Amino acid sequence: MKKLYYLIGIIIFIISLIFDRQVSILFTSHRIGFLSTISIFINSVSGYIIFGVVLFILLLAGQKKKLIPLIIALGLYLGLAGLMKIIIARPRPFVGLNNSLVDGLNPYKSFPSGHATSVFSIIPFFDFSKILYYIWVSVAVIVSLSRVYLGVHYMSDVVAGALLGCFVGELSFYLSGRFQNMPRIRKLAIFT
């Protein structure tokens, strides 16, 4: 089933590449005051804060076994998204369209969306509560669309970020399981 989701995501990504410019113009030419305020607020929330909020929720819910995968997900999100942004160096929509509501962003680090990567990488951590799961999926979609609305990402940037985030979330649990199944290193005699 997950393979089907990734396949659908890749198809949406390809389609969004074709219509990136038109979608960006559509989103940025129909701005509304309160949506702009919400989107600017979302822009100010970094990935660290998102992971901190999730850490707090997991601790409150007694989900301590998910802390190591969460730390792994944070590292993967920062490393993979950051590396891809540097290597690909895609110009943000506002470079060519002059349609951004925010300032101070690197104009050549559009792909993939870091915000989308971070919020989508968190989704598997809420499998213990259907309510939190669907709330977080909604948050992930809103955050991702806000990036296009602000003019700081193309739709393909956020779709790629969502795909990368889903992969990061799954990979973090896989790696955590692999680390836990590794043989324990015996204490050296000099440390006992």
Secondary structure as UniProt FT lines:
FT   HELIX           2..28
FT   HELIX           33..44
FT   HELIX           47..60
FT   TURN            61..62
FT   HELIX           64..66
FT   HELIX           67..76
FT   HELIX           77..81
FT   HELIX           82..88
FT   HELIX           93..97
FT   TURN            107..108
FT   HELIX           114..122
FT   HELIX           123..126
FT   TURN            127..128
FT   HELIX           130..149
FT   TURN            150..151
FT   HELIX           155..180
FT   HELIX           189..191
//
